[in-house]
Amino acid sequence: MAGSGMRRGLDRTQLDRALGAAGPRQPAALPTWAQFRTALRRTPLSVWHDDVTDWAASLTYYSVLALLPTLIVTVSLIGLADPAATEQLINQITSIAPAQSGPTVHRALVGMAHQRTAAWVVLGGALISALWSSCSYLAVFRRALHAMNRTKDDRPPWRKAPRILMTALLLMALLISSAVALLVSGPIATALGRAIGLGEAGEATWNLLKWPLLLLLATVLAMVLFRSGPPSSRGVRRAVPGGVVAVLLWLVSSAGFAAYTSYVGTFNRLYGSLAGPVVFLIWLWFSHLSLLSGAQFNVELARAGRVVRPRAGS
């Protein structure tokens, strides 16, 4: 299996080099529908050839190390500012996870939030842990993107480290600010609705609109992650298609996995009391597989959009 995977990788690398030898390549101004169809057709096979499932497993490990401290930082900050809002924030955060794993995450966050006597110690430790783990996560994500693009990451560590650190800080800031916005926007929408005479319709309207906004935020987060790849894969126009594909795949996979865990119940019989954590880990793996599949789609879309100029005299 390893030998065949290496041969497939070499074949793809030789193909890219052959295209490069044929002449300069220019990306199309905008992808055509034919290029989209070609990229969609090639992406599943490329996911298999490039061992994307293994990269997703690695990212799942680092995401657990980074996600829980980041959530603790968010909950701790809200708890220090408004202790009464902590429970509401935890409920909103855990509502995104699958039903079987939601109570496990909920208990962990509630336990940390109730440690009032050591709130600043918990906040400081969680912040350091979240930042360190986020940098490790981004380093793995960066290697995965370079592997997909058949590009060697030859930047020295002192040039990569600041970029990874700034990206980690940006992601943490986006996650924390979005959680705060999600918490305070509901009462604001209710107050505005009453002020303009809509009554409770303002809150109902916001409850409908917040989900598309959260999906937009997820797309932005995916695009920020995609920027950690090689220079040829950066840029808003290059990142948007894969970000949209990643979010759509995440929605489908999350809904399908949630339905499976709710109606089949295999995990309860196999893992007993550990079913909640196992379901959470598998859901994270599906999430990262969707994210990396979106990145792989961007790679295939770029390959489909290459225009090979004929050599002079040929």
C-alpha positions as CSV (number, residue, x, y, z in Angstrom):
1,M,0.0,0.0,0.0
2,A,2.8,2.4,0.9
3,G,4.6,1.6,-2.4
4,S,1.6,2.1,-4.5
5,G,0.8,5.5,-2.7
6,M,4.4,6.6,-3.4
7,R,4.1,5.6,-7.1
8,R,0.8,7.5,-7.4
9,G,2.4,10.6,-5.8
10,L,5.4,10.3,-8.2
11,D,3.0,10.0,-11.1
12,R,1.2,13.1,-10.1
13,T,4.5,15.0,-9.6
14,Q,5.8,13.9,-13.0
15,L,2.5,15.1,-14.6
16,D,2.9,18.5,-13.0
17,R,6.5,18.8,-14.1
18,A,5.5,17.7,-17.6
19,L,2.8,20.5,-17.7
20,G,5.4,23.0,-16.5
21,A,7.9,21.9,-19.2
22,A,5.3,22.4,-21.9
23,G,5.4,26.1,-21.4
24,P,4.3,28.9,-19.1
25,R,1.0,28.5,-17.4
26,Q,-1.6,31.2,-16.8
27,P,-4.6,30.8,-14.5
28,A,-7.9,31.6,-16.0
29,A,-9.4,34.9,-14.9
30,L,-12.4,33.2,-13.5
31,P,-13.1,29.4,-13.3
32,T,-15.5,28.1,-15.9
33,W,-18.3,25.6,-15.2
34,A,-16.2,23.0,-17.1
35,Q,-13.3,23.6,-14.8
36,F,-15.6,23.3,-11.7
37,R,-16.9,20.0,-13.0
38,T,-13.4,18.7,-13.7
39,A,-12.2,19.8,-10.2
40,L,-15.2,18.1,-8.5
41,R,-14.6,14.9,-10.4
42,R,-10.9,14.9,-9.6
43,T,-11.2,15.9,-5.9
44,P,-12.3,12.5,-4.4
45,L,-9.5,10.6,-6.1
46,S,-7.0,13.2,-5.1
47,V,-8.2,13.0,-1.5
48,W,-7.4,9.3,-1.6
49,H,-4.1,9.6,-3.4
50,D,-2.8,12.4,-1.1
51,D,-3.7,10.6,2.1
52,V,-6.0,13.4,3.2
53,T,-7.7,11.2,5.7
54,D,-4.4,10.8,7.5
55,W,-3.9,14.6,7.6
56,A,-7.4,14.9,8.9
57,A,-6.6,12.5,11.8
58,S,-3.5,14.5,12.7
59,L,-5.5,17.8,12.7
60,T,-8.1,16.2,14.8
61,Y,-5.5,15.4,17.5
62,Y,-4.2,19.0,17.5
63,S,-7.6,20.5,17.3
64,V,-8.6,18.8,20.5
65,L,-5.6,20.3,22.2
66,A,-6.4,23.7,20.8
67,L,-10.2,23.8,20.8
68,L,-11.0,23.1,24.4
69,P,-8.5,25.7,25.8
70,T,-9.9,28.2,23.4
71,L,-13.4,27.5,24.5
72,I,-12.3,27.8,28.1
73,V,-10.7,31.2,27.4
74,T,-14.0,32.3,25.8
75,V,-16.1,31.1,28.6
76,S,-13.8,32.5,31.3
77,L,-13.7,36.0,29.6
78,I,-17.5,36.0,29.5
79,G,-17.7,34.7,33.0
80,L,-15.5,37.5,34.4
81,A,-17.5,40.1,32.5
82,D,-21.0,38.7,33.1
83,P,-21.3,35.5,35.2
84,A,-25.0,35.2,34.4
85,A,-24.3,34.8,30.7
86,T,-21.9,31.9,31.0
87,E,-24.5,29.2,31.0
88,Q,-26.2,30.6,27.9
89,L,-22.9,30.8,26.1
90,I,-22.0,27.2,26.9
91,N,-25.5,26.1,25.7
92,Q,-25.0,27.9,22.4
93,I,-21.5,26.4,21.9
94,T,-22.4,22.8,22.7
95,S,-25.5,23.0,20.5
96,I,-23.2,22.8,17.4
97,A,-21.7,19.4,18.5
98,P,-23.5,16.1,17.8
99,A,-26.2,15.2,20.4
100,Q,-24.3,12.4,22.0
101,S,-21.1,14.4,22.5
102,G,-22.8,17.6,23.5
103,P,-23.3,16.7,27.2
104,T,-19.6,15.7,27.5
105,V,-18.4,19.1,26.2
106,H,-21.1,20.8,28.3
107,R,-19.9,19.2,31.6
108,A,-16.3,20.1,30.9
109,L,-17.0,23.7,30.2
110,V,-19.4,24.1,33.1
111,G,-16.8,22.6,35.4
112,M,-14.1,25.1,34.3
113,A,-16.6,28.0,34.4
114,H,-17.5,27.3,38.1
115,Q,-13.8,27.6,39.3
116,R,-14.3,31.2,40.4
117,T,-11.5,31.2,42.9
118,A,-8.9,30.5,40.3
119,A,-10.5,32.2,37.3
120,W,-7.4,34.2,36.3
121,V,-5.1,31.2,36.7
122,V,-7.4,29.0,34.6
123,L,-7.7,31.8,32.0
124,G,-3.9,32.3,31.8
125,G,-3.2,28.6,31.5
126,A,-5.9,28.1,28.9
127,L,-4.6,31.0,26.9
128,I,-1.1,29.7,26.8
129,S,-2.2,26.2,26.0
130,A,-4.6,27.4,23.3
131,L,-1.9,29.5,21.6
132,W,0.7,26.8,21.7
133,S,-1.7,24.1,20.4
134,S,-3.1,26.4,17.7
135,C,0.4,27.0,16.4
136,S,1.0,23.2,16.3
137,Y,-2.3,22.8,14.5
138,L,-1.4,25.4,11.9
139,A,2.0,23.9,11.3
140,V,0.4,20.6,10.4
141,F,-2.2,22.3,8.3
142,R,0.6,24.2,6.5
143,R,2.4,20.9,5.7
144,A,-0.8,19.3,4.4
145,L,-1.5,22.2,2.0
146,H,2.1,22.1,0.7
147,A,1.8,18.4,0.2
148,M,-1.4,18.8,-1.8
149,N,0.2,21.5,-4.0
150,R,3.3,19.3,-4.6
151,T,5.3,22.2,-3.1
152,K,8.3,21.9,-0.8
153,D,8.0,24.2,2.3
154,D,11.6,25.5,2.3
155,R,11.1,28.6,4.4
156,P,13.4,28.7,7.4
157,P,11.7,28.4,10.9
158,W,12.3,32.0,11.8
159,R,10.2,33.1,8.8
160,K,7.5,30.5,9.3
161,A,7.0,30.9,13.0
162,P,5.8,34.6,13.0
163,R,3.3,33.9,10.2
164,I,1.9,30.8,12.1
165,L,1.7,32.8,15.3
166,M,-0.1,35.7,13.7
167,T,-2.6,33.3,12.0
168,A,-3.2,31.6,15.3
169,L,-3.9,34.9,17.1
170,L,-6.2,35.9,14.2
171,L,-8.2,32.6,14.4
172,M,-8.5,32.9,18.2
173,A,-9.7,36.5,18.0
174,L,-12.3,35.5,15.3
175,L,-13.6,32.6,17.4
176,I,-13.8,34.6,20.6
177,S,-15.3,37.7,19.0
178,S,-17.9,35.6,17.2
179,A,-18.9,33.8,20.4
180,V,-19.3,37.2,22.1
181,A,-21.3,38.5,19.2
182,L,-23.5,35.4,19.2
183,L,-24.2,36.0,22.9
184,V,-25.0,39.7,22.9
185,S,-26.7,39.9,19.5
186,G,-29.8,38.1,20.7
187,P,-30.8,40.7,23.3
188,I,-29.8,43.5,21.0
189,A,-32.1,42.1,18.3
190,T,-34.9,41.8,20.8
191,A,-34.5,45.4,22.0
192,L,-34.4,46.7,18.4
193,G,-37.5,44.7,17.5
194,R,-39.4,46.2,20.4
195,A,-38.1,49.7,19.7
196,I,-39.4,49.7,16.1
197,G,-42.6,48.0,17.0
198,L,-41.8,44.4,15.8
199,G,-42.2,42.9,19.3
200,E,-40.8,39.4,19.5
201,A,-40.5,39.2,15.8
202,G,-37.0,40.8,16.1
203,E,-35.7,37.9,18.1
204,A,-37.3,35.4,15.8
205,T,-35.8,37.1,12.8
206,W,-32.3,37.0,14.4
207,N,-32.7,33.3,15.3
208,L,-33.2,32.7,11.6
209,L,-30.5,35.0,10.3
210,K,-27.7,33.9,12.7
211,W,-27.2,30.5,11.1
212,P,-26.3,31.9,7.6
213,L,-24.0,34.4,9.3
214,L,-22.3,31.5,11.2
215,L,-21.9,29.7,7.9
216,L,-20.3,32.8,6.5
217,L,-18.0,33.0,9.5
218,A,-17.0,29.3,9.0
219,T,-16.2,30.1,5.3
220,V,-14.0,33.0,6.4
221,L,-12.2,30.8,9.0
222,A,-11.6,28.2,6.2
223,M,-10.1,30.9,3.9
224,V,-7.8,32.1,6.7
225,L,-6.5,28.6,7.1
226,F,-6.0,28.2,3.4
227,R,-3.7,31.2,3.4
228,S,-1.2,29.2,5.4
229,G,-0.4,27.2,2.2
230,P,2.1,28.0,-0.5
231,P,1.9,31.5,-2.2
232,S,0.3,30.0,-5.3
233,S,-2.8,28.9,-3.3
234,R,-3.4,32.3,-1.6
235,G,-5.7,35.1,-2.5
236,V,-9.4,35.5,-1.9
237,R,-10.5,34.4,-5.4
238,R,-8.5,31.2,-5.1
239,A,-9.7,30.4,-1.6
240,V,-13.5,31.2,-1.8
241,P,-14.5,28.1,-3.9
242,G,-12.8,25.7,-1.6
243,G,-14.1,27.5,1.5
244,V,-17.7,27.2,0.2
245,V,-17.1,23.5,-0.7
246,A,-15.7,22.8,2.7
247,V,-18.6,24.4,4.6
248,L,-21.2,22.5,2.4
249,L,-19.4,19.2,3.0
250,W,-19.2,20.0,6.7
251,L,-23.0,20.6,6.8
252,V,-23.8,17.4,4.9
253,S,-21.3,15.2,6.9
254,S,-22.4,16.7,10.3
255,A,-26.1,16.2,9.5
256,G,-25.5,12.6,8.3
257,F,-23.3,11.7,11.2
258,A,-25.7,13.3,13.7
259,A,-28.6,11.3,12.2
260,Y,-26.6,8.1,12.3
261,T,-25.6,8.5,16.0
262,S,-29.2,9.5,17.0
263,Y,-31.0,6.7,15.3
264,V,-28.6,3.8,15.0
265,G,-27.0,3.9,18.5
266,T,-24.0,1.7,17.7
267,F,-21.6,3.9,19.7
268,N,-23.5,3.4,22.9
269,R,-23.4,-0.4,22.6
270,L,-19.7,-0.4,21.6
271,Y,-18.2,2.3,23.8
272,G,-20.7,2.6,26.7
273,S,-19.9,5.7,28.8
274,L,-17.1,6.7,26.4
275,A,-19.5,7.0,23.5
276,G,-19.8,10.8,23.9
277,P,-16.0,11.6,23.6
278,V,-15.7,9.1,20.8
279,V,-18.5,10.7,18.8
280,F,-17.0,14.1,19.4
281,L,-13.6,12.9,18.0
282,I,-15.2,11.3,15.0
283,W,-17.2,14.4,14.3
284,L,-14.0,16.5,14.5
285,W,-12.4,14.1,12.0
286,F,-15.3,14.5,9.6
287,S,-15.0,18.3,10.0
288,H,-11.3,18.3,9.1
289,L,-11.9,15.9,6.2
290,S,-14.4,18.4,4.9
291,L,-12.0,21.2,5.4
292,L,-9.1,19.5,3.7
293,S,-11.4,18.3,0.8
294,G,-12.2,22.0,0.2
295,A,-8.5,22.8,0.1
296,Q,-8.0,19.9,-2.3
297,F,-10.8,21.2,-4.5
298,N,-8.9,24.5,-4.7
299,V,-5.8,22.6,-5.8
300,E,-7.7,20.7,-8.5
301,L,-9.5,23.9,-9.7
302,A,-6.1,25.6,-10.1
303,R,-4.8,22.6,-12.1
304,A,-8.0,22.6,-14.3
305,G,-7.6,26.3,-14.9
306,R,-4.0,26.2,-16.2
307,V,-3.7,27.3,-19.8
308,V,-0.6,25.8,-21.5
309,R,0.8,28.1,-24.1
310,P,2.1,26.3,-27.2
311,R,5.8,26.7,-27.8
312,A,7.0,28.9,-30.5
313,G,7.4,27.0,-33.8
314,S,5.3,24.0,-32.7
